[in-house]
Structures are given as C-alpha cells and as structure tokens.
Amino acid sequence: MAVLPTGELIVAGLRGNVFRSVDSGDTWKRLEGLPPISWLASAVGADGNLWLGNQGGQVFTSRDKGESWAMVPQVPGAPALPLTGLLPLGQGKVLMTSMRGLGLIEVPANPK
C-alpha cells in the first residue's frame, strides 16, 4: 500500500490489480493502463510520484496519482527477479531490492 501526499490510498496486488481510494478506503476505483502481472512493491517519492514494481521486474511511475503510467526503462545489470521493494531516493533515482540484491534506477525527467 502507498499513501500519496494528498491522502489518497493506493493498493496493488495479484494479477495486476491496482486501486485508489480518495476517501480513506470507503470507496475504491480500479486504475487502468498497467500489465496484468502481480505487483510486489510500491512507493511514493517526496515529489509525490507513485512507483510500482511487479513480479516480472517491470517498474512503472505515475506523476498524476495513477491516472497515467510510464514504464521505466530496464536497467542493465539490475538484480534478479522478482522485485521486492522500491525506495525513491530523489533526483530521479530509485533503489530496487530483489531476492538477489540491490539495483539503482535512474529515471529520465519525463519517462515515456
């Protein structure tokens, strides 16, 4: 689960399901535009960007509370799958954790 700076809740899990609540969990909206792969990691950066990592090793980011998503380019030499955690470090860098180690993602200013 991730909590955005504006208070929205994001939950992500099996089969690519991702939901957002804007009312402390009373109601939920399914977020679209993501692959149907189980999500294992989520994080929110200090800048409010949302990050999700899935079982296939893909990392996605959203700058608009999950309304649209951009896949982060794969990192050469990234740790073996599956991803287990994401930690935004600021300045376009995100630390990835996996069952076999750590990796660093450097994200372009406007990933597509």
Secondary structure as the mmCIF struct_conf table of DSSP 4:
data_model
#
loop_
_struct_conf.conf_type_id
_struct_conf.id
_struct_conf.beg_label_comp_id
_struct_conf.beg_label_asym_id
_struct_conf.beg_label_seq_id
_struct_conf.end_label_comp_id
_struct_conf.end_label_asym_id
_struct_conf.end_label_seq_id
STRN STRN1 ALA A 2 VAL A 3
TURN_TY1_P TURN_TY1_P1 PRO A 5 THR A 6
BEND BEND1 GLY A 7 GLY A 7
STRN STRN2 LEU A 9 ALA A 12
HELX_RH_3T_P HELX_RH_3T_P1 LEU A 14 GLY A 16
STRN STRN3 VAL A 18 SER A 21
BEND BEND2 VAL A 22 ASP A 23
TURN_TY1_P TURN_TY1_P2 SER A 24 GLY A 25
BEND BEND3 ASP A 26 THR A 27
STRN STRN4 LYS A 29 ARG A 30
BEND BEND4 GLY A 33 LEU A 34
BEND BEND5 PRO A 36 ILE A 37
STRN STRN5 TRP A 39 VAL A 44
TURN_TY1_P TURN_TY1_P3 ALA A 46 ASP A 47
STRN STRN6 LEU A 50 ASN A 54
TURN_TY1_P TURN_TY1_P4 GLN A 55 GLY A 56
BEND BEND6 GLY A 57 GLY A 57
STRN STRN7 VAL A 59 SER A 62
BEND BEND7 ARG A 63 ASP A 64
TURN_TY1_P TURN_TY1_P5 LYS A 65 GLY A 66
BEND BEND8 GLU A 67 SER A 68
STRN STRN8 ALA A 70 MET A 71
HELX_LH_PP_P HELX_LH_PP_P1 VAL A 72 VAL A 75
TURN_TY1_P TURN_TY1_P6 PRO A 76 GLY A 77
HELX_LH_PP_P HELX_LH_PP_P2 ALA A 78 ALA A 80
BEND BEND9 LEU A 81 PRO A 82
STRN STRN9 LEU A 83 GLY A 90
TURN_TY1_P TURN_TY1_P7 GLN A 91 GLY A 92
STRN STRN10 LYS A 93 SER A 98
TURN_TY1_P TURN_TY1_P8 MET A 99 ARG A 100
STRN STRN11 GLY A 101 GLU A 106
BEND BEND10 ALA A 109 ASN A 110
#
